[in-house]
Amino acid sequence: MKIDADTLPLDEVEIRADSTGQMMTVVGVVGVVASLFLLSLDAPSTPLILSILFLVLGIWRTKNPFVTFRHDHFETKMALAAGHHKLLYSEVVQIETTSKQVMSIHYREHNSDTDAAPKRVKIPLKALKEPERLRCINEFRARLPESLFVES
């Protein structure tokens, strides 16, 4: 499927997972304070390490984009240790949304065989606040043909 480049929105849009990032940051800060108190009582340092991990992940989620929409492609990076996906809009063959909780994007790379099974990227929409969730869905709808969208 070929998409006319003149009809694509030109602006770059970033969607951030602020709700889970803020929650993880708060849990991390509370955990660090509680762990420091427990360390003064000669407790093990495992809670401190986990709390610092939550703090780092929370700050990372708040500061880094979850999904970035560009002129001819979009990029996803949903977790610090997860892979980075960069997909052309023309590679997308189907977008499936399940109860507004998970968006599955089925795609076939241009250099793959035409009868190869599509690959899939899942975007957990529940990690986004409601306005960001709607904005993410609307950005996909604005940049891709309506025929690709399937509700489950």
N, CA, C and O atoms as a DFTB+ gen file, in Angstrom:
608 C
 N C O
     1  1       0.841      -1.164       0.000
     2  2       0.000       0.000       0.000
     3  2       0.894       1.236       0.000
     4  3       1.843       1.328       0.778
     5  1       0.588       2.159      -0.858
     6  2       1.375       3.380      -0.976
     7  2       0.568       4.537      -0.423
     8  3      -0.595       4.715      -0.787
     9  1       1.175       5.329       0.458
    10  2       0.514       6.492       1.037
    11  2       1.137       7.731       0.433
    12  3       2.360       7.845       0.351
    13  1       0.297       8.655       0.010
    14  2       0.771       9.883      -0.591
    15  2       1.438      10.747       0.476
    16  3       0.802      11.109       1.465
    17  1       2.705      11.077       0.286
    18  2       3.465      11.831       1.283
    19  2       2.924      13.244       1.468
    20  3       3.138      13.852       2.517
    21  1       2.221      13.780       0.459
    22  2       1.682      15.134       0.574
    23  2       0.508      15.215       1.537
    24  3       0.195      16.298       2.031
    25  1      -0.149      14.093       1.814
    26  2      -1.314      14.121       2.693
    27  2      -0.972      13.830       4.146
    28  3      -1.840      13.940       5.012
    29  1       0.284      13.458       4.438
    30  2       0.678      13.152       5.812
    31  2       0.894      14.427       6.610
    32  3       1.422      15.402       6.075
    33  1       0.502      14.442       7.867
    34  2       0.799      15.594       8.712
    35  2       2.316      15.767       8.851
    36  3       3.044      14.780       8.962
    37  1       2.788      17.000       8.846
    38  2       4.216      17.257       8.868
    39  2       4.783      17.396      10.276
    40  3       5.988      17.236      10.475
    41  1       3.944      17.686      11.238
    42  2       4.455      17.945      12.569
    43  2       4.857      16.661      13.291
    44  3       4.277      15.597      13.077
    45  1       5.855      16.791      14.141
    46  2       6.317      15.677      14.954
    47  2       5.549      15.714      16.276
    48  3       5.416      16.765      16.903
    49  1       5.052      14.559      16.683
    50  2       4.263      14.467      17.913
    51  2       4.881      13.401      18.803
    52  3       5.193      12.303      18.343
    53  1       5.057      13.727      20.083
    54  2       5.580      12.771      21.055
    55  2       4.511      12.456      22.095
    56  3       3.879      13.360      22.641
    57  1       4.318      11.181      22.362
    58  2       3.376      10.712      23.385
    59  2       4.219      10.132      24.521
    60  3       5.089       9.292      24.290
    61  1       3.959      10.582      25.735
    62  2       4.711      10.114      26.900
    63  2       3.810       9.343      27.856
    64  3       2.621       9.638      27.978
    65  1       4.391       8.343      28.538
    66  2       3.656       7.536      29.522
    67  2       3.785       8.188      30.893
    68  3       4.424       7.635      31.787
    69  1       3.181       9.358      31.060
    70  2       3.324      10.118      32.291
    71  2       2.680       9.453      33.499
    72  3       3.219       9.535      34.603
    73  1       1.541       8.795      33.314
    74  2       0.830       8.256      34.484
    75  2       1.642       7.174      35.181
    76  3       1.795       7.219      36.401
    77  1       2.162       6.210      34.444
    78  2       2.959       5.161      35.081
    79  2       4.318       5.699      35.512
    80  3       4.868       5.252      36.519
    81  1       4.858       6.639      34.773
    82  2       6.140       7.233      35.148
    83  2       6.060       7.987      36.453
    84  3       6.948       7.863      37.297
    85  1       5.009       8.769      36.634
    86  2       4.841       9.514      37.878
    87  2       4.619       8.577      39.055
    88  3       5.165       8.792      40.137
    89  1       3.813       7.534      38.844
    90  2       3.558       6.580      39.913
    91  2       4.853       5.867      40.322
    92  3       5.124       5.707      41.512
    93  1       5.643       5.442      39.344
    94  2       6.895       4.748      39.635
    95  2       7.889       5.678      40.340
    96  3       8.629       5.235      41.217
    97  1       7.910       6.941      39.970
    98  2       8.796       7.903      40.621
    99  2       8.420       8.082      42.086
   100  3       9.288       8.085      42.959
   101  1       7.132       8.231      42.354
   102  2       6.669       8.390      43.740
   103  2       6.993       7.146      44.561
   104  3       7.486       7.255      45.683
   105  1       6.718       5.964      44.010
   106  2       7.031       4.713      44.714
   107  2       8.534       4.613      44.965
   108  3       8.957       4.176      46.035
   109  1       9.342       5.017      43.984
   110  2      10.784       4.982      44.143
   111  2      11.281       5.909      45.246
   112  3      12.132       5.519      46.045
   113  1      10.754       7.140      45.297
   114  2      11.169       8.096      46.326
   115  2      10.777       7.595      47.713
   116  3      11.589       7.621      48.638
   117  1       9.530       7.139      47.857
   118  2       9.073       6.608      49.150
   119  2       9.917       5.390      49.540
   120  3      10.303       5.244      50.699
   121  1      10.195       4.536      48.585
   122  2      11.001       3.349      48.855
   123  2      12.418       3.678      49.274
   124  3      12.963       3.031      50.168
   125  1      13.032       4.687      48.637
   126  2      14.394       5.090      49.001
   127  2      14.415       5.609      50.437
   128  3      15.299       5.251      51.215
   129  1      13.444       6.453      50.788
   130  2      13.386       6.995      52.150
   131  2      13.196       5.864      53.158
   132  3      13.890       5.809      54.173
   133  1      12.255       4.964      52.876
   134  2      12.006       3.849      53.794
   135  2      13.228       2.927      53.874
   136  3      13.564       2.437      54.952
   137  1      13.884       2.692      52.753
   138  2      15.057       1.821      52.733
   139  2      16.219       2.415      53.508
   140  3      16.940       1.699      54.203
   141  1      16.401       3.730      53.387
   142  2      17.473       4.377      54.150
   143  2      17.221       4.250      55.650
   144  3      18.153       4.061      56.431
   145  1      15.954       4.356      56.041
   146  2      15.609       4.159      57.451
   147  2      15.912       2.718      57.869
   148  3      16.480       2.485      58.935
   149  1      15.530       1.752      57.023
   150  2      15.786       0.348      57.345
   151  2      17.279       0.032      57.376
   152  3      17.719      -0.800      58.169
   153  1      18.060       0.690      56.518
   154  2      19.511       0.476      56.527
   155  2      20.132       0.951      57.839
   156  3      21.115       0.382      58.313
   157  1      19.549       1.998      58.418
   158  2      20.067       2.473      59.705
   159  2      19.812       1.446      60.813
   160  3      20.441       1.490      61.871
   161  1      18.878       0.520      60.553
   162  2      18.584      -0.552      61.506
   163  2      19.271      -1.856      61.102
   164  3      18.884      -2.931      61.563
   165  1      20.281      -1.765      60.248
   166  2      21.050      -2.919      59.754
   167  2      20.207      -3.926      58.974
   168  3      20.441      -5.132      59.065
   169  1      19.227      -3.441      58.207
   170  2      18.417      -4.305      57.340
   171  2      19.161      -4.518      56.024
   172  3      20.084      -3.763      55.717
   173  1      18.779      -5.532      55.238
   174  2      19.440      -5.761      53.939
   175  2      19.201      -4.594      52.971
   176  3      18.228      -3.853      53.109
   177  1      20.091      -4.445      52.004
   178  2      20.013      -3.311      51.078
   179  2      19.163      -3.583      49.840
   180  3      19.065      -2.723      48.965
   181  1      18.555      -4.747      49.750
   182  2      17.739      -5.083      48.569
   183  2      16.605      -4.091      48.331
   184  3      16.409      -3.684      47.186
   185  1      15.841      -3.678      49.354
   186  2      14.782      -2.690      49.096
   187  2      15.316      -1.376      48.530
   188  3      14.648      -0.740      47.714
   189  1      16.501      -0.965      48.949
   190  2      17.083       0.269      48.427
   191  2      17.388       0.130      46.938
   192  3      17.126       1.050      46.163
   193  1      17.929      -0.994      46.541
   194  2      18.247      -1.223      45.124
   195  2      16.977      -1.229      44.281
   196  3      16.942      -0.623      43.210
   197  1      15.935      -1.906      44.754
   198  2      14.661      -1.931      44.026
   199  2      14.027      -0.542      43.968
   200  3      13.457      -0.162      42.945
   201  1      14.124       0.201      45.043
   202  2      13.562       1.554      45.067
   203  2      14.282       2.471      44.088
   204  3      13.647       3.272      43.402
   205  1      15.594       2.356      44.024
   206  2      16.366       3.166      43.072
   207  2      15.996       2.770      41.640
   208  3      15.903       3.631      40.765
   209  1      15.788       1.483      41.399
   210  2      15.362       1.016      40.080
   211  2      14.015       1.626      39.702
   212  3      13.846       2.110      38.582
   213  1      13.054       1.607      40.630
   214  2      11.751       2.228      40.375
   215  2      11.905       3.709      40.090
   216  3      11.251       4.232      39.188
   217  1      12.748       4.388      40.833
   218  2      12.967       5.814      40.650
   219  2      13.549       6.107      39.269
   220  3      13.084       7.013      38.577
   221  1      14.549       5.355      38.874
   222  2      15.176       5.554      37.555
   223  2      14.170       5.272      36.435
   224  3      14.060       6.049      35.487
   225  1      13.440       4.162      36.545
   226  2      12.450       3.828      35.512
   227  2      11.337       4.861      35.443
   228  3      10.875       5.204      34.354
   229  1      10.902       5.361      36.597
   230  2       9.856       6.385      36.617
   231  2      10.296       7.668      35.947
   232  3       9.547       8.255      35.166
   233  1      11.505       8.105      36.249
   234  2      12.026       9.321      35.622
   235  2      12.217       9.094      34.125
   236  3      11.899       9.972      33.323
   237  1      12.734       7.923      33.739
   238  2      12.914       7.619      32.315
   239  2      11.572       7.661      31.577
   240  3      11.470       8.240      30.495
   241  1      10.542       7.042      32.172
   242  2       9.219       7.028      31.524
   243  2       8.638       8.414      31.374
   244  3       7.973       8.700      30.378
   245  1       8.875       9.285      32.347
   246  2       8.332      10.634      32.300
   247  2       9.063      11.490      31.270
   248  3       8.443      12.327      30.614
   249  1      10.355      11.293      31.123
   250  2      11.169      12.152      30.260
   251  2      11.260      11.692      28.807
   252  3      11.455      12.522      27.919
   253  1      11.124      10.403      28.543
   254  2      11.316       9.885      27.183
   255  2       9.990       9.550      26.516
   256  3       9.063       9.082      27.178
   257  1       9.891       9.788      25.207
   258  2       8.647       9.506      24.492
   259  2       8.345       8.010      24.415
   260  3       9.241       7.189      24.223
   261  1       7.091       7.683      24.567
   262  2       6.567       6.325      24.458
   263  2       6.396       5.995      22.970
   264  3       6.831       4.944      22.499
   265  1       5.757       6.913      22.246
   266  2       5.568       6.814      20.796
   267  2       5.871       8.185      20.208
   268  3       5.394       9.197      20.719
   269  1       6.656       8.226      19.142
   270  2       6.957       9.468      18.442
   271  2       6.463       9.333      17.005
   272  3       6.847       8.404      16.295
   273  1       5.615      10.262      16.586
   274  2       5.095      10.279      15.221
   275  2       5.907      11.282      14.415
   276  3       6.067      12.437      14.812
   277  1       6.409      10.829      13.293
   278  2       7.162      11.696      12.391
   279  2       6.454      11.713      11.032
   280  3       5.404      11.095      10.857
   281  1       7.046      12.427      10.083
   282  2       6.405      12.620       8.780
   283  2       6.080      11.306       8.075
   284  3       4.953      11.123       7.616
   285  1       7.037      10.393       7.980
   286  2       6.822       9.165       7.207
   287  2       6.887       7.892       8.044
   288  3       6.703       6.799       7.508
   289  1       7.145       8.010       9.347
   290  2       7.262       6.826      10.199
   291  2       6.924       7.178      11.643
   292  3       6.768       8.347      11.997
   293  1       6.815       6.143      12.464
   294  2       6.667       6.342      13.901
   295  2       7.666       5.451      14.618
   296  3       8.116       4.438      14.083
   297  1       8.004       5.846      15.835
   298  2       8.977       5.119      16.635
   299  2       8.363       4.800      17.994
   300  3       7.617       5.608      18.546
   301  1       8.676       3.629      18.528
   302  2       8.211       3.260      19.859
   303  2       9.398       2.792      20.690
   304  3      10.307       2.131      20.187
   305  1       9.372       3.139      21.936
   306  2      10.353       2.668      22.929
   307  2       9.579       2.672      24.245
   308  3       9.477       3.699      24.916
   309  1       9.036       1.512      24.602
   310  2       8.103       1.449      25.720
   311  2       8.740       1.146      27.058
   312  3       8.104       1.332      28.095
   313  1       9.968       0.686      27.064
   314  2      10.644       0.401      28.322
   315  2      12.140       0.610      28.126
   316  3      12.652       0.547      27.008
   317  1      12.819       0.857      29.222
   318  2      14.242       1.146      29.174
   319  2      15.033       0.007      28.534
   320  3      15.938       0.252      27.736
   321  1      14.698      -1.226      28.878
   322  2      15.430      -2.383      28.348
   323  2      14.790      -2.971      27.092
   324  3      15.340      -3.900      26.500
   325  1      13.647      -2.449      26.681
   326  2      12.946      -2.980      25.511
   327  2      13.571      -2.455      24.224
   328  3      14.282      -1.450      24.215
   329  1      13.287      -3.158      23.153
   330  2      13.804      -2.762      21.862
   331  2      13.135      -1.502      21.333
   332  3      12.032      -1.145      21.749
   333  1      13.804      -0.850      20.430
   334  2      13.318       0.362      19.772
   335  2      12.740      -0.043      18.422
   336  3      13.416      -0.703      17.633
   337  1      11.506       0.342      18.150
   338  2      10.876       0.012      16.874
   339  2      10.700       1.291      16.063
   340  3      10.207       2.299      16.569
   341  1      11.105       1.236      14.819
   342  2      10.941       2.344      13.883
   343  2      10.244       1.775      12.657
   344  3      10.831       0.988      11.914
   345  1       8.988       2.173      12.442
   346  2       8.190       1.601      11.362
   347  2       7.682       2.685      10.425
   348  3       7.187       3.723      10.864
   349  1       7.810       2.430       9.143
   350  2       7.212       3.306       8.150
   351  2       5.696       3.110       8.154
   352  3       5.214       1.997       8.365
   353  1       4.959       4.170       7.926
   354  2       3.502       4.042       7.864
   355  2       3.091       3.103       6.737
   356  3       2.079       2.409       6.843
   357  1       3.868       3.077       5.663
   358  2       3.540       2.221       4.528
   359  2       3.758       0.737       4.819
   360  3       3.308      -0.107       4.044
   361  1       4.436       0.399       5.916
   362  2       4.647      -1.001       6.290
   363  2       3.499      -1.565       7.133
   364  3       3.387      -2.782       7.280
   365  1       2.658      -0.708       7.678
   366  2       1.564      -1.145       8.547
   367  2       0.474      -1.798       7.705
   368  3       0.015      -1.225       6.717
   369  1       0.058      -3.011       8.105
   370  2      -0.991      -3.720       7.376
   371  2      -2.298      -3.788       8.171
   372  3      -3.364      -3.996       7.592
   373  1      -2.219      -3.614       9.495
   374  2      -3.433      -3.646      10.316
   375  2      -3.128      -3.077      11.698
   376  3      -2.032      -3.258      12.230
   377  1      -4.118      -2.384      12.274
   378  2      -4.023      -1.912      13.656
   379  2      -5.244      -2.425      14.392
   380  3      -6.383      -2.135      14.023
   381  1      -4.987      -3.194      15.440
   382  2      -6.057      -3.817      16.211
   383  2      -6.056      -3.219      17.617
   384  3      -5.032      -3.217      18.299
   385  1      -7.215      -2.713      18.041
   386  2      -7.351      -2.145      19.376
   387  2      -8.281      -3.025      20.183
   388  3      -9.385      -3.340      19.739
   389  1      -7.839      -3.428      21.378
   390  2      -8.650      -4.270      22.252
   391  2      -9.087      -3.476      23.467
   392  3      -8.267      -3.172      24.332
   393  1     -10.339      -3.142      23.546
   394  2     -10.940      -2.472      24.696
   395  2     -10.161      -1.242      25.146
   396  3     -10.150      -0.927      26.336
   397  1      -9.523      -0.557      24.241
   398  2      -8.736       0.645      24.534
   399  2      -7.593       0.377      25.518
   400  3      -7.095       1.308      26.150
   401  1      -7.179      -0.875      25.652
   402  2      -6.099      -1.213      26.580
   403  2      -4.787      -1.516      25.861
   404  3      -3.718      -1.127      26.332
   405  1      -4.861      -2.204      24.731
   406  2      -3.661      -2.572      23.976
   407  2      -3.920      -2.320      22.497
   408  3      -4.973      -2.669      21.964
   409  1      -2.938      -1.707      21.848
   410  2      -3.010      -1.500      20.406
   411  2      -1.951      -2.392      19.779
   412  3      -0.761      -2.242      20.057
   413  1      -2.384      -3.321      18.932
   414  2      -1.457      -4.212      18.225
   415  2      -1.293      -3.695      16.801
   416  3      -2.263      -3.570      16.054
   417  1      -0.062      -3.401      16.445
   418  2       0.232      -2.893      15.113
   419  2       0.915      -4.009      14.332
   420  3       2.034      -4.413      14.649
   421  1       0.234      -4.493      13.323
   422  2       0.758      -5.555      12.470
   423  2       1.440      -4.888      11.273
   424  3       0.868      -4.004      10.636
   425  1       2.656      -5.315      10.981
   426  2       3.399      -4.692       9.896
   427  2       4.221      -5.738       9.138
   428  3       4.543      -6.808       9.655
   429  1       4.538      -5.391       7.922
   430  2       5.393      -6.223       7.087
   431  2       6.451      -5.299       6.496
   432  3       6.134      -4.351       5.777
   433  1       7.700      -5.588       6.806
   434  2       8.790      -4.754       6.308
   435  2       8.855      -4.820       4.793
   436  3       8.532      -5.845       4.194
   437  1       9.272      -3.727       4.177
   438  2       9.313      -3.663       2.712
   439  2      10.269      -4.675       2.099
   440  3      10.038      -5.134       0.980
   441  1      11.325      -5.028       2.796
   442  2      12.291      -5.975       2.239
   443  2      11.920      -7.435       2.506
   444  3      12.678      -8.333       2.140
   445  1      10.774      -7.689       3.134
   446  2      10.353      -9.068       3.405
   447  2       9.505      -9.597       2.247
   448  3       9.029      -8.833       1.408
   449  1       9.330     -10.894       2.222
   450  2       8.539     -11.545       1.190
   451  2       7.072     -11.108       1.317
   452  3       6.582     -10.924       2.431
   453  1       6.381     -10.944       0.208
   454  2       5.008     -10.439       0.238
   455  2       4.026     -11.392       0.908
   456  3       2.989     -10.955       1.407
   457  1       4.335     -12.688       0.926
   458  2       3.436     -13.628       1.590
   459  2       3.913     -13.997       3.004
   460  3       3.372     -14.914       3.622
   461  1       4.916     -13.290       3.506
   462  2       5.408     -13.536       4.874
   463  2       4.369     -13.055       5.882
   464  3       3.656     -12.080       5.643
   465  1       4.296     -13.744       6.996
   466  2       3.363     -13.352       8.055
   467  2       3.795     -12.005       8.631
   468  3       4.986     -11.762       8.823
   469  1       2.828     -11.131       8.906
   470  2       3.198      -9.832       9.474
   471  2       3.758      -9.972      10.889
   472  3       3.379     -10.873      11.636
   473  1       4.651      -9.076      11.233
   474  2       5.163      -8.987      12.599
   475  2       4.226      -8.079      13.386
   476  3       3.336      -7.447      12.817
   477  1       4.435      -8.020      14.709
   478  2       3.514      -7.242      15.532
   479  2       4.264      -6.477      16.620
   480  3       5.210      -6.979      17.227
   481  1       3.808      -5.250      16.843
   482  2       4.271      -4.425      17.957
   483  2       3.040      -4.096      18.789
   484  3       2.019      -3.663      18.255
   485  1       3.142      -4.303      20.100
   486  2       2.021      -3.984      20.983
   487  2       2.320      -2.703      21.750
   488  3       3.405      -2.531      22.306
   489  1       1.347      -1.816      21.767
   490  2       1.461      -0.580      22.538
   491  2       0.436      -0.654      23.668
   492  3      -0.767      -0.632      23.405
   493  1       0.892      -0.740      24.929
   494  2      -0.040      -0.805      26.058
   495  2      -0.636       0.578      26.343
   496  3      -0.011       1.408      27.002
   497  1      -1.841       0.810      25.842
   498  2      -2.474       2.115      25.992
   499  2      -2.830       2.432      27.438
   500  3      -2.992       3.599      27.793
   501  1      -2.955       1.403      28.278
   502  2      -3.303       1.649      29.678
   503  2      -2.179       2.352      30.423
   504  3      -2.401       2.864      31.520
   505  1      -0.986       2.390      29.859
   506  2       0.129       3.112      30.477
   507  2       0.010       4.619      30.261
   508  3       0.758       5.393      30.856
   509  1      -0.928       5.037      29.411
   510  2      -1.102       6.450      29.092
   511  2      -2.318       7.027      29.818
   512  3      -3.307       6.330      30.045
   513  1      -2.231       8.300      30.176
   514  2      -3.399       8.994      30.721
   515  2      -4.426       9.124      29.608
   516  3      -4.079       9.076      28.428
   517  1      -5.674       9.287      29.976
   518  2      -6.768       9.317      28.994
   519  2      -6.539      10.329      27.864
   520  3      -6.728       9.968      26.703
   521  1      -6.141      11.585      28.146
   522  2      -5.916      12.517      27.025
   523  2      -4.791      12.059      26.093
   524  3      -4.895      12.216      24.877
   525  1      -3.720      11.496      26.655
   526  2      -2.612      11.011      25.838
   527  2      -3.019       9.765      25.053
   528  3      -2.589       9.576      23.915
   529  1      -3.838       8.926      25.656
   530  2      -4.327       7.717      24.981
   531  2      -5.143       8.103      23.749
   532  3      -4.944       7.549      22.668
   533  1      -6.053       9.046      23.917
   534  2      -6.877       9.507      22.790
   535  2      -6.016      10.199      21.732
   536  3      -6.242      10.033      20.533
   537  1      -5.041      10.964      22.178
   538  2      -4.146      11.648      21.245
   539  2      -3.343      10.640      20.427
   540  3      -3.147      10.835      19.228
   541  1      -2.878       9.564      21.066
   542  2      -2.122       8.520      20.370
   543  2      -2.996       7.846      19.305
   544  3      -2.577       7.687      18.158
   545  1      -4.199       7.458      19.692
   546  2      -5.116       6.809      18.744
   547  2      -5.445       7.756      17.598
   548  3      -5.461       7.343      16.439
   549  1      -5.705       9.013      17.907
   550  2      -6.043      10.001      16.868
   551  2      -4.873      10.255      15.924
   552  3      -5.084      10.472      14.731
   553  1      -3.645      10.233      16.437
   554  2      -2.483      10.415      15.567
   555  2      -2.351       9.249      14.582
   556  3      -2.052       9.460      13.406
   557  1      -2.574       8.025      15.060
   558  2      -2.544       6.882      14.152
   559  2      -3.651       7.010      13.107
   560  3      -3.424       6.747      11.926
   561  1      -4.844       7.411      13.539
   562  2      -5.971       7.553      12.600
   563  2      -5.717       8.662      11.574
   564  3      -6.161       8.557      10.431
   565  1      -5.011       9.715      11.970
   566  2      -4.733      10.817      11.050
   567  2      -3.661      10.445      10.017
   568  3      -3.630      11.007       8.922
   569  1      -2.789       9.501      10.367
   570  2      -1.654       9.184       9.509
   571  2      -1.805       7.891       8.712
   572  3      -1.001       7.610       7.824
   573  1      -2.834       7.106       9.029
   574  2      -3.042       5.828       8.344
   575  2      -4.464       5.731       7.808
   576  3      -5.373       6.346       8.365
   577  1      -4.674       4.971       6.736
   578  2      -6.023       4.805       6.194
   579  2      -6.949       4.119       7.202
   580  3      -6.528       3.231       7.942
   581  1      -8.182       4.533       7.220
   582  2      -9.186       3.991       8.152
   583  2      -9.408       2.501       7.946
   584  3      -9.801       1.806       8.883
   585  1      -9.168       2.002       6.756
   586  2      -9.385       0.583       6.455
   587  2      -8.445      -0.343       7.229
   588  3      -8.712      -1.541       7.326
   589  1      -7.359       0.183       7.777
   590  2      -6.405      -0.643       8.524
   591  2      -6.836      -0.902       9.975
   592  3      -6.281      -1.782      10.632
   593  1      -7.809      -0.152      10.474
   594  2      -8.193      -0.231      11.882
   595  2      -9.253      -1.292      12.113
   596  3     -10.261      -1.354      11.408
   597  1      -9.003      -2.134      13.126
   598  2      -9.917      -3.201      13.498
   599  2     -10.150      -3.101      15.010
   600  3      -9.197      -3.039      15.786
   601  1     -11.413      -3.086      15.419
   602  2     -11.752      -3.077      16.855
   603  2     -12.025      -4.502      17.298
   604  3     -12.739      -5.238      16.617
   605  1     -11.462      -4.900      18.436
   606  2     -11.691      -6.255      18.949
   607  2     -12.414      -6.182      20.267
   608  3     -12.705      -7.216      20.869
